Amino acid sequence: MLKERVITGLSGWTMVAVLVAVPVAGIAGLVGLAAVNNGEPPPVAVVGLFLLLIVDLIGWRGLTIVHPNTARVIQLFGRYQGTIKTAGLRWINPFTTRRFVSLRIRNFESGKLKVNDHIGNPIEIAAIVVWRVVETAEAMFEVNDYEHFVQVQSESALRAMSAIFPYDAHIEGELSLRGSVTEVSHRLGQEIQERLSSAGVELIEARISHLSYAPEIANAMLRRQQATAIIAARQKIVEGAVGMVEMALDMLSAKNVVHLDEERKATMVSNLLVVLCGDRDAQPVVNTGTLYQ
């Protein structure tokens, strides 16, 4: 596996000055030789100047611009030479090839994948993945297309992670896709990073952007969620009503407002629970007899 080797090259502005000065000096020297030889420069000097100009023109090809948060991967006749990350105008061997690699933070959103959760329910899920290249040699030479590689492997990790957790937790304390966002995102990030490490890519963040039941079971699951919510709400109402009844009986007994036998207490408890737990306003009933008639 190739490892990144950082090189800097030469200062581009220094080489620009050299490449400008060389032909000027050559032409000045040729003119000086021509003046010495009665206006006719030696043929050898003319040929030398011609070759010098060719070399100078080739030297201009060695200039390359490196933008901030980008890199140039350098190859010489197919062999990896190194990576330039120093921003600015640089000069390297003009016979090398230079491939551009962005080191900036990038992100993409996967398509909506239809998968099965841990208990087999079909769901639709999508994720946002934030990443960047940190090893240019691996990104360029270990995989064919690192951008496509990131996308495919991220979706593969998302499918694998979806099969680990259920959509909703049916047991108290159980992790779920909908209720354990932080834990699920952390697990998804681990799954993706394991797949991208061979491509020189660092995962910065991965989080679920879309989560829903598949259309064919969405209505049934909605009714199930509504029933669960109603049961939970009824449990809270009953807990509160029992507490209020207990408090009422204790206060009546402590203040000696009325003395109730067990049957009257049972009747009061029944009436209070009906009033407190009912989903409609209570309708008063006037009793014209006694409690026992």
SERO-251068 format. One line per 4 residues: their letters; for each residue x, y, z of N, C-alpha, C, CB. Coordinates in steps of 0.02 Angstrom, whole numbers. Glycine has a CB too. Layout:
BEGIN
A = X,Y,Z,X,Y,Z,X,Y,Z,X,Y,Z; ...;
END
This chain:
BEGIN
MLKE = 42,-60,0,0,0,0,44,62,0,-48,0,61; 31,107,-48,70,168,-52,53,215,5,58,203,-118; 103,248,32,94,298,84,112,367,57,135,280,146; 77,416,81,88,484,58,158,509,77,35,531,86;
RVIT = 191,541,28,256,572,40,250,646,19,313,534,-1; 258,689,68,248,761,55,313,791,29,226,797,120; 308,826,-27,365,863,-55,343,935,-65,389,831,-123; 391,979,-72,375,1050,-79,392,1079,-147,412,1090,-27;
GLSG = 439,1047,-184,461,1076,-247,501,1139,-235,401,1090,-292; 510,1178,-287,547,1241,-283,498,1299,-287,600,1247,-338; 521,1356,-263,479,1416,-266,465,1434,-339,514,1475,-230; 401,1442,-355,383,1457,-424,406,1526,-446,309,1453,-432;
WTMV = 404,1575,-401,424,1643,-420,499,1647,-433,404,1693,-367; 538,1610,-395,610,1608,-407,625,1579,-476,646,1567,-353; 589,1525,-493,600,1493,-558,575,1537,-614,565,1426,-560; 523,1577,-603,501,1624,-655,556,1674,-670,436,1661,-633;
AVLV = 588,1700,-618,643,1747,-628,700,1714,-666,668,1774,-561; 716,1652,-650,769,1616,-684,751,1604,-757,784,1549,-649; 690,1582,-770,669,1566,-838,665,1628,-882,602,1531,-837; 653,1686,-851,653,1749,-889,725,1772,-901,614,1804,-853;
AVPV = 767,1763,-851,836,1788,-856,878,1747,-904,869,1788,-788; 865,1681,-909,907,1638,-951,904,1657,-1024,886,1565,-943; 846,1664,-1057,848,1684,-1128,874,1755,-1139,778,1679,-1158; 860,1800,-1090,886,1868,-1097,962,1867,-1097,860,1914,-1040;
AGIA = 990,1829,-1050,1063,1824,-1047,1091,1790,-1109,1084,1786,-984; 1056,1739,-1134,1081,1705,-1194,1080,1750,-1255,1039,1643,-1208; 1026,1788,-1262,1023,1833,-1320,1076,1888,-1313,952,1865,-1325; 1086,1914,-1253,1137,1965,-1243,1207,1938,-1259,1135,1992,-1171;
GLVG = 1219,1875,-1238,1283,1845,-1253,1293,1835,-1328,1290,1779,-1218; 1240,1815,-1363,1245,1805,-1435,1259,1872,-1471,1181,1774,-1463; 1226,1924,-1448,1238,1990,-1477,1310,2012,-1465,1189,2043,-1448; 1335,1998,-1404,1405,2016,-1389,1453,1977,-1433,1421,2003,-1316;
LAAV = 1440,1913,-1445,1484,1874,-1489,1481,1899,-1560,1466,1800,-1486; 1421,1920,-1581,1415,1946,-1649,1454,2010,-1658,1341,1958,-1667; 1455,2052,-1607,1493,2115,-1612,1568,2101,-1616,1478,2160,-1551; 1591,2050,-1582,1662,2033,-1583,1681,2004,-1650,1680,1984,-1527;
NNGE = 1635,1966,-1682,1650,1933,-1745,1621,1970,-1805,1622,1862,-1744; 1628,2036,-1803,1608,2078,-1860,1535,2068,-1880,1652,2064,-1920; 1491,2064,-1831,1419,2061,-1844,1392,1993,-1859,1402,2105,-1901; 1434,1942,-1861,1410,1875,-1875,1427,1830,-1815,1442,1847,-1940;
PPPV = 1375,1806,-1779,1388,1763,-1721,1411,1694,-1745,1324,1756,-1677; 1450,1660,-1705,1473,1593,-1723,1414,1545,-1729,1524,1567,-1672; 1415,1500,-1777,1361,1452,-1784,1349,1410,-1721,1375,1406,-1842; 1404,1394,-1688,1397,1355,-1626,1357,1394,-1574,1466,1335,-1598;
AVVG = 1368,1459,-1569,1332,1501,-1521,1258,1505,-1539,1362,1571,-1519; 1242,1508,-1604,1172,1510,-1625,1136,1446,-1607,1167,1523,-1701; 1169,1389,-1621,1139,1325,-1604,1131,1318,-1528,1183,1266,-1631; 1180,1341,-1490,1176,1338,-1418,1119,1379,-1391,1241,1361,-1387;
LFLL = 1109,1439,-1420,1053,1482,-1398,986,1450,-1414,1058,1551,-1431; 983,1418,-1474,921,1384,-1493,904,1329,-1444,927,1356,-1565; 954,1289,-1425,942,1235,-1377,924,1263,-1308,1004,1191,-1371; 956,1319,-1291,941,1350,-1226,869,1374,-1223,989,1409,-1214;
LIVD = 844,1402,-1278,775,1425,-1280,726,1367,-1275,762,1465,-1344; 743,1310,-1306,700,1251,-1302,696,1226,-1230,727,1194,-1348; 756,1223,-1197,757,1202,-1127,717,1250,-1083,829,1196,-1101; 723,1314,-1099,687,1364,-1059,611,1356,-1067,709,1436,-1081;
LIGW = 590,1343,-1129,518,1333,-1140,493,1272,-1103,504,1327,-1215; 533,1218,-1103,513,1158,-1066,509,1174,-991,563,1101,-1079; 556,1216,-967,557,1233,-896,493,1268,-874,616,1277,-881; 462,1306,-918,399,1340,-900,343,1289,-883,376,1386,-956;
RGLT = 349,1231,-912,297,1180,-899,301,1153,-828,305,1122,-948; 355,1165,-794,363,1141,-725,325,1182,-674,434,1139,-707; 300,1240,-694,262,1282,-647,193,1252,-634,256,1354,-674; 173,1251,-572,106,1225,-553,78,1267,-496,110,1150,-533;
IVHP = 14,1277,-496,-20,1317,-445,-56,1269,-397,-71,1367,-476; -45,1278,-332,-78,1239,-281,-122,1285,-240,-25,1202,-235; -186,1273,-241,-233,1315,-204,-238,1292,-131,-303,1312,-237; -260,1335,-86,-268,1315,-16,-315,1255,-9,-295,1373,26;
NTAR = -297,1209,35,-336,1148,48,-344,1105,-14,-404,1166,76; -293,1106,-56,-289,1060,-113,-219,1031,-115,-308,1095,-181; -210,982,-157,-144,950,-164,-133,930,-237,-137,889,-116; -69,921,-254,-51,895,-319,-11,831,-310,-10,948,-360;
VIQL = -37,776,-337,-3,712,-333,43,706,-393,-54,652,-330; 108,697,-381,159,700,-433,180,630,-453,220,741,-409; 180,617,-519,204,554,-547,256,568,-601,146,512,-575; 308,527,-602,359,532,-654,361,466,-691,429,550,-624;
FGRY = 336,467,-753,332,407,-795,296,350,-758,403,385,-816; 241,368,-725,199,319,-692,218,304,-620,199,257,-730; 276,328,-597,299,313,-529,280,371,-483,375,301,-528; 252,354,-426,232,406,-378,294,439,-347,188,376,-323;
QGTI = 296,505,-352,353,543,-326,338,578,-260,375,594,-377; 277,599,-250,259,634,-189,198,678,-200,318,676,-164; 180,714,-148,121,757,-149,140,827,-126,64,729,-104; 121,877,-165,133,947,-147,70,974,-114,153,990,-209;
KTAG = 76,998,-52,20,1028,-16,32,1102,0,7,989,48; 92,1127,-15,108,1196,-1,73,1241,-50,185,1208,-4; 29,1284,-26,-10,1328,-70,35,1380,-102,-67,1361,-31; 18,1398,-164,55,1449,-200,81,1424,-266,113,1474,-157;
LRWI = 128,1461,-295,159,1443,-359,222,1403,-346,175,1506,-402; 223,1340,-369,279,1296,-358,308,1273,-425,258,1235,-315; 370,1248,-422,402,1222,-483,429,1152,-469,458,1269,-508; 414,1106,-513,439,1037,-507,464,1014,-575,383,989,-480;
NPFT = 487,954,-577,512,924,-639,459,931,-694,530,849,-628; 475,963,-749,424,975,-801,400,911,-836,451,1021,-853; 435,856,-828,414,794,-860,366,753,-817,475,752,-877; 349,778,-759,302,743,-715,231,760,-733,316,761,-641;
TRRF = 186,715,-711,114,729,-717,88,747,-648,75,668,-746; 41,793,-646,14,819,-583,-61,810,-582,33,893,-573; -85,771,-532,-156,757,-526,-184,796,-466,-169,680,-517; -240,828,-478,-271,871,-427,-311,829,-378,-316,924,-460;
VSLR = -304,844,-313,-343,813,-260,-366,867,-212,-302,758,-222; -431,870,-198,-457,918,-151,-452,890,-80,-530,937,-168; -427,931,-34,-423,912,37,-479,946,77,-355,931,65; -525,978,44,-578,1013,79,-631,965,106,-610,1064,32;
IRNF = -668,988,155,-721,948,184,-780,944,135,-745,978,253; -802,884,123,-858,873,77,-912,832,112,-834,838,12; -972,835,84,-1027,796,112,-1075,775,56,-1064,835,167; -1112,724,70,-1164,703,23,-1219,669,63,-1136,655,-32;
ESGK = -1279,668,35,-1335,634,66,-1352,573,24,-1397,681,72; -1353,516,56,-1370,454,21,-1442,455,-2,-1356,393,65; -1458,413,-49,-1527,406,-69,-1567,370,-15,-1532,368,-135; -1632,371,-20,-1675,336,28,-1671,261,15,-1748,361,24;
LKVN = -1641,226,62,-1631,154,54,-1689,117,88,-1564,131,84; -1715,66,55,-1767,24,85,-1733,-38,113,-1822,6,32; -1734,-44,179,-1700,-100,213,-1746,-128,267,-1632,-76,245; -1724,-182,298,-1761,-211,355,-1724,-195,419,-1769,-288,346;
DHIG = -1762,-176,471,-1730,-163,535,-1715,-228,571,-1774,-117,578; -1696,-223,634,-1673,-281,672,-1727,-335,679,-1650,-260,741; -1790,-315,681,-1844,-365,690,-1881,-378,624,-1894,-341,743; -1853,-355,569,-1880,-372,503,-1929,-324,474,-1911,-437,507;
NPIE = -1943,-268,507,-1990,-219,479,-1957,-181,421,-2014,-170,533; -1990,-175,364,-1962,-135,309,-1965,-60,325,-1999,-149,243; -1909,-27,318,-1904,44,333,-1867,80,276,-1868,57,400; -1874,145,274,-1836,188,228,-1789,231,269,-1883,232,184;
IAAI = -1725,233,249,-1675,268,288,-1625,302,241,-1638,220,336; -1601,360,261,-1550,396,224,-1504,430,274,-1582,449,174; -1444,447,252,-1394,476,297,-1354,530,262,-1348,422,325; -1328,576,302,-1282,628,278,-1212,610,302,-1303,700,302;
VVWR = -1164,609,257,-1095,589,273,-1050,648,257,-1073,526,233; -1010,669,306,-962,723,299,-892,693,301,-971,779,355; -850,707,251,-785,673,245,-734,718,210,-793,607,207; -671,696,212,-618,730,175,-561,681,164,-594,793,214;
VVET = -519,697,115,-461,657,99,-403,677,144,-441,664,24; -370,629,175,-312,644,218,-249,609,192,-326,622,290; -256,555,153,-199,519,124,-207,519,48,-194,446,152; -173,566,15,-183,574,-57,-160,513,-97,-147,635,-81;
AEAM = -105,482,-76,-79,424,-114,-129,367,-112,-11,401,-85; -157,352,-54,-207,299,-49,-269,316,-89,-224,285,24; -291,378,-85,-352,399,-120,-345,392,-196,-370,471,-102; -285,407,-221,-275,407,-294,-257,338,-321,-221,456,-312;
FEVN = -222,297,-282,-194,236,-310,-222,171,-280,-120,236,-301; -255,174,-222,-281,113,-192,-352,98,-214,-279,119,-117; -389,147,-236,-457,136,-261,-463,170,-329,-511,164,-211; -511,146,-368,-518,171,-436,-546,242,-437,-563,125,-476;
DYEH = -598,255,-398,-630,321,-395,-651,332,-323,-692,326,-444; -612,371,-286,-623,375,-214,-690,409,-197,-567,413,-181; -714,455,-237,-779,486,-223,-835,435,-229,-791,546,-271; -835,396,-282,-885,344,-290,-877,291,-236,-880,312,-361;
FVQV = -816,276,-217,-802,227,-165,-833,249,-99,-726,217,-157; -826,313,-82,-854,340,-20,-930,332,-20,-835,413,-10; -961,347,-75,-1034,344,-79,-1059,273,-72,-1059,375,-144; -1029,227,-109,-1053,158,-108,-1041,126,-39,-1018,116,-162;
QSES = -982,137,-10,-967,106,54,-1008,137,111,-892,114,70; -1025,200,105,-1067,232,156,-1137,202,155,-1071,308,145; -1164,192,95,-1231,161,91,-1229,88,114,-1256,164,18; -1174,53,100,-1167,-15,125,-1165,-17,201,-1103,-47,96;
ALRA = -1128,29,232,-1125,32,305,-1193,50,334,-1073,83,328; -1230,94,301,-1297,113,324,-1344,53,323,-1325,170,282; -1340,12,271,-1382,-48,268,-1364,-96,325,-1373,-83,200; -1298,-106,336,-1277,-152,389,-1298,-127,458,-1201,-161,386;
MSAI = -1292,-62,470,-1309,-34,534,-1385,-37,547,-1286,38,539; -1425,-31,494,-1498,-33,502,-1522,-100,527,-1532,-15,437; -1485,-153,510,-1505,-220,531,-1487,-234,604,-1473,-271,486; -1449,-190,635,-1428,-201,705,-1480,-175,754,-1360,-166,717;
FPYD = -1513,-120,737,-1560,-88,783,-1631,-93,757,-1541,-14,794; -1681,-99,802,-1751,-94,781,-1770,-21,768,-1798,-126,834; -1824,-12,732,-1848,56,719,-1868,90,785,-1907,56,670; -1909,56,825,-1931,81,890,-1911,32,944,-2008,93,890;
AHIE = -1897,58,1003,-1880,15,1060,-1944,-12,1091,-1839,55,1114; -1948,-79,1097,-2006,-111,1127,-1992,-134,1198,-2028,-171,1084; -1929,-127,1219,-1909,-144,1287,-1875,-83,1317,-1861,-205,1288; -1890,-66,1378,-1861,-7,1410,-1785,-14,1412,-1890,2,1481;
GELS = -1751,39,1389,-1678,39,1388,-1648,12,1324,-1652,-1,1444; -1689,-14,1279,-1663,-42,1216,-1647,15,1167,-1715,-90,1184; -1591,9,1132,-1572,59,1082,-1615,50,1019,-1497,53,1064; -1633,105,988,-1673,102,927,-1651,156,879,-1748,109,943;
LRGS = -1669,149,816,-1651,198,765,-1684,265,778,-1670,173,696; -1746,265,801,-1782,327,811,-1768,359,878,-1856,315,805; -1755,319,929,-1748,347,996,-1677,355,1021,-1784,306,1043; -1628,327,986,-1558,330,1009,-1515,362,955,-1531,259,1028;
VTEV = -1527,425,941,-1495,459,885,-1420,462,894,-1524,529,876; -1397,481,954,-1325,488,965,-1289,422,958,-1312,518,1034; -1314,370,990,-1282,304,987,-1282,276,916,-1316,255,1034; -1338,284,881,-1342,258,813,-1295,295,766,-1414,264,787;
SHRL = -1290,361,773,-1244,400,732,-1171,380,745,-1253,475,745; -1155,368,808,-1087,346,825,-1071,278,794,-1078,342,901; -1119,232,798,-1109,166,769,-1103,170,693,-1166,119,788; -1144,213,662,-1141,222,590,-1073,250,569,-1197,269,566;
GQEI = -1047,299,607,-981,327,592,-926,274,596,-966,383,640; -930,230,645,-880,177,651,-884,129,591,-890,138,716; -945,112,572,-954,66,516,-925,96,451,-1028,49,506; -937,161,440,-913,192,379,-838,200,380,-947,261,369;
QERL = -810,222,437,-738,233,441,-698,169,429,-719,263,508; -723,113,453,-689,49,441,-684,34,367,-726,-7,477; -734,53,329,-734,40,257,-692,90,217,-805,39,231; -685,151,244,-651,204,206,-577,212,223,-686,270,218;
SSAG = -554,177,274,-485,186,296,-435,167,241,-472,146,359; -453,118,199,-407,96,147,-404,144,89,-428,28,121; -448,193,87,-449,242,32,-420,309,52,-520,251,7; -390,314,111,-360,377,133,-411,430,148,-313,402,81;
VELI = -471,411,169,-525,457,183,-540,457,257,-588,440,142; -550,517,285,-568,524,355,-642,544,360,-524,577,390; -679,508,401,-749,525,413,-753,577,468,-790,461,431; -787,631,455,-795,684,505,-861,676,543,-792,753,471;
EARI = -914,661,507,-980,653,540,-1025,611,496,-1012,722,554; -1067,573,528,-1119,535,493,-1182,536,536,-1096,461,478; -1237,554,507,-1300,557,545,-1358,540,498,-1309,628,577; -1411,514,528,-1470,495,490,-1510,557,473,-1514,444,530;
SHLS = -1527,564,410,-1566,622,387,-1638,606,371,-1533,652,326; -1654,542,361,-1723,522,346,-1735,453,376,-1737,522,269; -1791,445,410,-1808,380,439,-1884,374,442,-1777,372,511; -1909,322,412,-1982,310,413,-1995,237,397,-2019,357,363;
YAPE = -2055,215,415,-2076,149,395,-2090,148,320,-2138,126,435; -2082,91,289,-2098,83,219,-2173,95,209,-2078,14,192; -2195,120,151,-2266,138,141,-2314,80,154,-2276,162,71; -2293,18,139,-2340,-37,146,-2358,-53,219,-2312,-99,114;
IANA = -2318,-32,267,-2334,-45,337,-2340,19,378,-2281,-91,369; -2336,76,344,-2336,139,381,-2401,150,420,-2325,198,332; -2459,134,389,-2522,145,424,-2530,100,485,-2581,133,375; -2510,37,477,-2516,-10,534,-2470,12,590,-2499,-81,512;
MLRR = -2409,34,574,-2362,55,625,-2383,120,658,-2293,62,596; -2418,163,620,-2443,225,649,-2497,210,701,-2472,271,594; -2541,163,686,-2592,144,734,-2560,113,796,-2642,95,703; -2507,75,786,-2472,45,842,-2440,99,886,-2418,-4,818;
QQAT = -2410,149,855,-2380,203,893,-2433,243,931,-2341,250,847; -2491,254,899,-2544,289,932,-2570,250,992,-2602,303,883; -2577,184,985,-2600,142,1040,-2549,143,1097,-2612,70,1017; -2485,141,1080,-2433,144,1132,-2436,210,1169,-2363,133,1101;
AIIA = -2446,265,1132,-2450,331,1163,-2511,337,1209,-2452,385,1110; -2568,308,1187,-2629,311,1227,-2619,271,1292,-2689,283,1188; -2588,212,1286,-2576,171,1346,-2530,208,1395,-2546,103,1327; -2477,238,1368,-2431,275,1412,-2466,333,1446,-2371,300,1371;
ARQK = -2510,369,1408,-2546,425,1437,-2595,401,1491,-2583,464,1382; -2628,345,1479,-2675,319,1528,-2639,298,1592,-2714,259,1499; -2579,270,1584,-2541,251,1643,-2524,311,1686,-2477,215,1622; -2504,366,1653,-2489,427,1691,-2552,454,1725,-2460,480,1644;
IVEG = -2609,452,1691,-2671,477,1719,-2691,436,1781,-2728,476,1667; -2686,370,1775,-2705,327,1830,-2658,338,1890,-2703,253,1809; -2592,344,1877,-2545,357,1931,-2561,423,1966,-2473,359,1904; -2577,474,1928,-2595,538,1958,-2660,535,1996,-2599,592,1905;
AVGM = -2710,499,1968,-2775,494,2002,-2770,457,2068,-2826,458,1956; -2731,402,2069,-2722,364,2131,-2689,408,2184,-2681,301,2119; -2640,447,2163,-2607,492,2210,-2654,544,2237,-2548,526,2177; -2697,573,2195,-2745,623,2218,-2797,594,2265,-2778,656,2158;
VEMA = -2820,532,2249,-2869,500,2293,-2838,487,2361,-2894,434,2262; -2778,462,2361,-2743,448,2424,-2734,512,2465,-2675,416,2411; -2716,567,2431,-2707,631,2464,-2773,656,2493,-2677,682,2417; -2828,648,2455,-2894,671,2479,-2915,633,2541,-2946,663,2423;
LDML = -2907,567,2541,-2926,527,2599,-2884,545,2660,-2920,453,2583; -2819,556,2649,-2775,574,2705,-2794,641,2734,-2702,575,2682; -2811,690,2692,-2829,756,2716,-2896,755,2753,-2832,806,2658; -2944,718,2726,-3009,712,2760,-3001,681,2830,-3058,671,2718;
SAKN = -2958,630,2833,-2947,596,2897,-2909,640,2945,-2910,531,2886; -2857,677,2919,-2816,718,2963,-2855,778,2991,-2755,743,2925; -2902,806,2953,-2939,865,2975,-3006,848,3007,-2949,911,2917; -3021,782,3012,-3084,760,3043,-3145,791,3010,-3084,777,3117;
VVHL = -3141,797,2944,-3198,826,2908,-3257,778,2909,-3178,843,2835; -3242,714,2896,-3295,664,2896,-3261,597,2913,-3332,661,2827; -3298,555,2946,-3273,488,2962,-3305,438,2914,-3288,469,3036; -3265,403,2878,-3288,357,2826,-3271,286,2847,-3257,374,2758;
DEER = -3322,242,2840,-3306,171,2849,-3277,144,2784,-3369,131,2870; -3260,80,2783,-3226,52,2725,-3270,53,2663,-3205,-20,2740; -3335,43,2672,-3379,43,2613,-3384,112,2583,-3448,17,2631; -3390,164,2627,-3394,232,2601,-3328,254,2569,-3412,281,2657;
KATM = -3272,231,2599,-3207,246,2567,-3204,215,2497,-3149,219,2611; -3227,153,2491,-3227,120,2426,-3270,157,2376,-3251,47,2432; -3328,182,2400,-3372,220,2355,-3339,285,2333,-3438,235,2390; -3307,321,2381,-3273,383,2364,-3216,371,2315,-3247,418,2427;
VSNL = -3177,319,2329,-3121,303,2283,-3147,289,2213,-3081,242,2309; -3201,251,2208,-3230,235,2143,-3253,298,2107,-3289,187,2151; -3288,343,2143,-3313,404,2112,-3255,450,2090,-3358,442,2160; -3205,457,2134,-3148,501,2116,-3110,474,2056,-3102,508,2175;
LVVL = -3100,408,2054,-3064,379,1997,-3102,388,1932,-3050,306,2009; -3169,382,1935,-3209,393,1875,-3202,465,1851,-3283,377,1889; -3204,512,1899,-3199,583,1880,-3129,599,1853,-3214,627,1941; -3078,575,1887,-3009,593,1868,-2983,556,1806,-2963,579,1926;
CGDR = -3006,495,1795,-2981,455,1739,-3025,460,1677,-2974,383,1760; -3084,487,1683,-3128,491,1626,-3104,542,1575,-3198,507,1647; -3118,531,1511,-3099,577,1459,-3154,628,1443,-3081,539,1396; -3208,629,1484,-3262,678,1477,-3276,709,1545,-3326,646,1448;
DAQP = -3308,767,1543,-3326,799,1606,-3376,757,1645,-3355,870,1593; -3367,755,1712,-3413,716,1754,-3482,747,1756,-3384,709,1825; -3535,705,1757,-3604,728,1763,-3628,715,1834,-3650,691,1710; -3643,767,1873,-3661,757,1944,-3729,722,1950,-3663,825,1981;
VVNT = -3734,680,2000,-3797,644,2016,-3817,662,2086,-3789,567,2008; -3879,687,2095,-3904,707,2161,-3935,645,2194,-3956,766,2156; -3908,625,2251,-3933,568,2288,-3985,592,2340,-3875,529,2321; -4049,574,2333,-4101,598,2378,-4113,550,2436,-4166,609,2341;
GTLY = -4079,493,2432,-4085,446,2488,-4022,443,2528,-4103,376,2462; -4006,385,2554,-3944,376,2591,-3895,338,2548,-3957,339,2656; -3836,331,2574,-3784,296,2538,-3803,224,2524,-3718,298,2576; -3845,194,2570,-3860,124,2565,-3927,111,2531,-3859,93,2634;
Q = -3960,162,2504,-4025,153,2470,-4023,184,2400,-4082,184,2512;
END
